[in-house]
């Protein structure tokens, strides 16, 4: 069973006992095989793996699913034990934010694009808690999933811009056999909604299959798949630069990210694929 730290004193004591390299996998809990793939990636890079479990209120806006977000701590702890995790840090909101923070991390221009445009303040809250976790846990390496592609790009930018001594690694998106990207929010989907949600991955794969035709054709092919789906309200579909998440021009050749966000019923899902155009 991993050491569980719920206070900063317990975390410092547990961290002091770790003499070798340490990899951190930050999560909001409700762990699934996608999270566990990140744990395996972390274990390949460091002698000890730490997992943080914290539903961060700072990255949820008004009307979002903070209260509804699944909390399954006992099951999460069992999954961490079976995966060989050495340390679990599970703070409360009161511990992480004993008073409302007045100094936070600004997400910059990238934080206003795509997810940031639809969830104002989300990326500032996310970057703030990630930096706090880095300062508290002091990992050598941190692993994040490519499914949250814009998040990954922004964390890499923060680490570079602020000279944070943590190496950032990416874990590949894990999917169900039918293509649906694993997400803690998938449990909200009813059977019909889950079928409708497959339109997201179908659109991305169709766009990827059209890569040789260029950006406009990629977007058109993906949009056609989304338009044919029932009960799918698209927030955005965009083809962007992997580092800046700015839209790529029609002349772009090389790597790009095809990203989508949509509501299926009342559940908001995101997904993306990396495309080599040209």
C-alpha positions in Angstrom: 0.0 0.0 0.0 1.4 3.4 -0.9 2.1 6.0 1.8 -0.8 8.4 2.0 -0.2 12.0 2.9 -3.1 14.3 3.6 -1.2 17.1 5.3 1.9 19.1 4.3 3.8 17.7 7.3 3.0 14.1 6.3 4.0 14.9 2.7 7.4 16.4 3.8 8.0 13.4 6.0 7.2 10.9 3.2 9.3 12.9 0.7 12.3 12.9 3.0 12.3 9.1 2.9 12.5 9.0 -0.9 16.2 9.0 -1.8 16.1 8.2 -5.5 14.3 9.9 -8.4 10.6 10.7 -8.1 8.0 11.0 -10.8 4.6 12.8 -10.1 1.3 12.0 -11.8 -1.1 14.8 -10.9 -4.8 13.7 -11.0 -8.2 14.7 -9.8 -9.0 11.1 -8.9 -11.7 8.9 -10.3 -8.7 6.9 -11.8 -9.1 4.9 -14.9 -6.8 3.0 -17.3 -5.7 6.3 -18.8 -4.3 7.5 -15.5 -2.7 4.1 -14.8 -0.9 4.3 -18.2 0.6 7.6 -17.0 1.7 5.8 -13.8 3.4 3.1 -15.9 5.1 5.8 -17.9 6.3 7.5 -14.7 7.6 4.2 -13.3 9.8 3.8 -16.4 11.4 7.2 -15.6 11.9 7.2 -11.9 12.5 4.9 -8.9 9.4 6.1 -7.0 6.0 7.3 -8.4 3.8 9.7 -6.5 0.2 10.4 -7.5 -1.7 13.5 -6.3 -5.5 13.2 -6.0 -7.1 16.6 -5.7 -10.2 18.1 -7.3 -9.0 21.6 -7.8 -11.7 24.2 -7.2 -9.6 26.9 -8.8 -10.0 25.5 -12.3 -13.8 25.1 -12.2 -15.9 28.0 -13.3 -19.5 28.9 -12.3 -22.0 26.3 -13.5 -19.3 23.7 -14.1 -19.3 20.2 -12.4 -17.1 20.8 -9.3 -19.7 19.3 -6.9 -20.7 16.6 -9.4 -17.1 15.6 -10.3 -16.6 11.9 -9.2 -14.7 11.3 -6.0 -13.7 7.6 -5.6 -10.8 7.8 -3.1 -10.9 4.2 -1.8 -11.0 2.7 -5.3 -8.3 5.2 -6.4 -6.0 4.1 -3.5 -6.5 0.4 -4.4 -5.6 1.1 -8.1 -2.5 3.0 -7.0 -1.5 0.1 -4.7 -1.9 -2.4 -7.6 0.1 -0.1 -9.9 3.0 0.1 -7.5 2.6 3.8 -6.6 4.8 4.7 -3.6 3.2 7.9 -2.4 -0.3 9.4 -2.7 -0.8 13.0 -1.8 -4.5 13.7 -1.2 -4.9 17.2 0.3 -8.2 19.0 1.0 -9.1 22.3 -0.6 -8.6 23.9 2.8 -5.1 22.7 2.9 -4.2 23.8 -0.6 -6.0 27.2 -0.2 -6.2 28.1 3.5 -7.3 31.5 2.2 -8.3 32.7 -1.2 -5.1 33.1 -3.2 -4.2 36.6 -4.3 -1.2 35.6 -6.3 -1.8 33.0 -9.0 -0.2 31.9 -12.3 -1.3 33.9 -15.3 -2.0 31.7 -18.3 -1.1 34.3 -20.9 -2.4 34.5 -24.5 -2.5 30.7 -24.9 -4.9 30.6 -21.9 -7.5 32.5 -23.9 -7.7 30.0 -26.8 -10.0 27.0 -27.3 -10.6 25.6 -23.8 -9.6 29.0 -22.2 -12.2 30.8 -24.3 -15.0 28.4 -23.2 -13.8 28.1 -19.6 -12.5 31.5 -18.5 -9.9 31.3 -15.7 -9.6 27.5 -16.1 -5.9 27.5 -17.1 -4.8 30.0 -14.5 -6.4 27.8 -11.9 -4.8 24.7 -13.4 -1.3 26.2 -13.7 -1.5 27.5 -10.1 -2.3 24.1 -8.6 0.3 22.3 -10.8 3.0 24.8 -9.6 1.9 24.3 -6.0 2.1 20.5 -6.4 5.6 20.8 -8.0 6.7 23.0 -5.0 5.2 20.6 -2.4 6.1 17.2 -3.9 9.4 18.3 -5.5 9.4 15.7 -8.3 12.2 15.2 -10.8 9.6 14.3 -13.5 5.9 14.8 -14.0 3.7 13.0 -16.5 0.5 14.4 -18.1 -1.8 12.9 -20.7 -2.0 14.0 -24.3 -5.8 13.9 -24.2 -5.6 17.3 -22.3 -3.3 18.6 -25.1 -3.7 22.3 -24.4 -3.1 21.7 -20.7 0.1 19.8 -21.5 1.4 22.6 -23.8 0.7 25.2 -21.2 2.4 23.3 -18.4 5.5 22.9 -20.7 5.4 26.6 -21.3 5.1 27.4 -17.6 8.0 25.2 -16.8 10.2 26.8 -19.5 9.2 30.4 -18.7 9.5 30.1 -14.9 12.6 27.8 -14.9 10.8 25.1 -12.9 13.2 22.2 -12.4 10.8 19.5 -13.4 11.0 17.4 -16.6 7.6 17.1 -18.3 6.6 13.9 -20.1 3.5 13.1 -22.1 1.5 9.9 -22.0 -0.5 8.8 -25.0 -4.3 8.9 -25.0 -5.9 5.6 -24.0 -9.1 4.7 -25.8 -11.9 2.2 -25.5 -11.9 -0.5 -28.3 -14.5 1.6 -30.2 -12.3 4.7 -30.0 -13.8 6.7 -27.2 -11.1 8.5 -25.2 -11.1 7.4 -21.5 -12.3 10.2 -19.2 -13.6 10.3 -15.7 -16.6 12.1 -17.1 -17.6 9.2 -19.4 -19.5 7.6 -16.4 -22.1 10.4 -16.8 -23.1 9.2 -20.3 -26.2 7.1 -20.8 -26.1 4.3 -23.4 -27.5 6.6 -26.2 -25.2 9.4 -25.2 -22.2 7.2 -25.2 -23.0 6.1 -28.7 -23.3 9.8 -29.7 -20.0 10.6 -28.1 -18.2 8.3 -30.6 -18.7 11.1 -33.1 -15.8 13.0 -31.4 -13.2 10.3 -32.1 -14.7 9.5 -35.5 -14.3 13.1 -36.5 -10.7 13.2 -35.3 -9.8 9.9 -37.1 -11.5 11.0 -40.3 -9.6 14.3 -40.2 -6.3 12.5 -39.6 -7.1 10.2 -42.6 -7.4 13.4 -44.7 -4.0 14.8 -43.7 -2.5 14.8 -47.2 -5.1 17.2 -48.4 -4.2 20.0 -46.1 -5.8 21.9 -43.2 -9.1 23.0 -44.8 -9.9 19.5 -46.0 -9.0 18.0 -42.6 -11.4 20.4 -40.8 -14.1 19.9 -43.4 -14.0 16.1 -43.1 -14.0 16.2 -39.3 -16.9 18.7 -39.2 -19.0 16.5 -41.5 -18.7 13.6 -39.0 -19.7 15.9 -36.1 -22.6 17.4 -38.0 -24.1 13.9 -38.6 -24.2 13.1 -34.9 -27.2 13.3 -32.6 -27.2 15.1 -29.3 -23.7 16.6 -29.8 -23.2 20.4 -29.3 -19.8 21.4 -30.5 -17.9 24.0 -28.6 -15.0 24.0 -31.0 -13.2 22.0 -33.6 -9.7 23.4 -34.4 -6.5 22.5 -36.1 -3.7 24.1 -34.1 0.1 24.3 -33.6 1.1 21.7 -30.9 3.2 24.3 -29.0 1.1 27.4 -29.1 -2.4 26.1 -29.9 -2.9 28.9 -32.4 -4.8 27.9 -35.6 -2.4 26.7 -38.3 -2.6 28.4 -41.8 -3.6 26.5 -44.9 0.1 26.5 -45.9 1.1 24.6 -42.8 3.0 21.4 -43.2 4.3 19.2 -40.3 2.8 18.3 -36.9 -0.6 19.8 -35.9 -3.2 18.9 -33.3 -6.8 18.4 -34.3 -8.8 19.2 -31.2 -12.5 19.0 -30.3 -14.7 19.8 -27.4 -18.4 19.1 -27.3 -21.3 18.5 -25.0 -23.1 15.2 -25.3 -26.3 15.6 -23.3 -25.1 17.4 -20.2 -21.6 16.0 -20.3 -18.7 18.0 -21.8 -15.9 16.0 -23.4 -12.6 16.9 -25.1 -10.4 14.9 -27.4 -7.6 15.4 -29.9 -5.2 13.7 -32.2 -1.8 14.7 -33.5 -1.7 14.9 -37.3 1.4 15.1 -39.6 0.2 17.3 -42.4 1.7 16.9 -45.9 
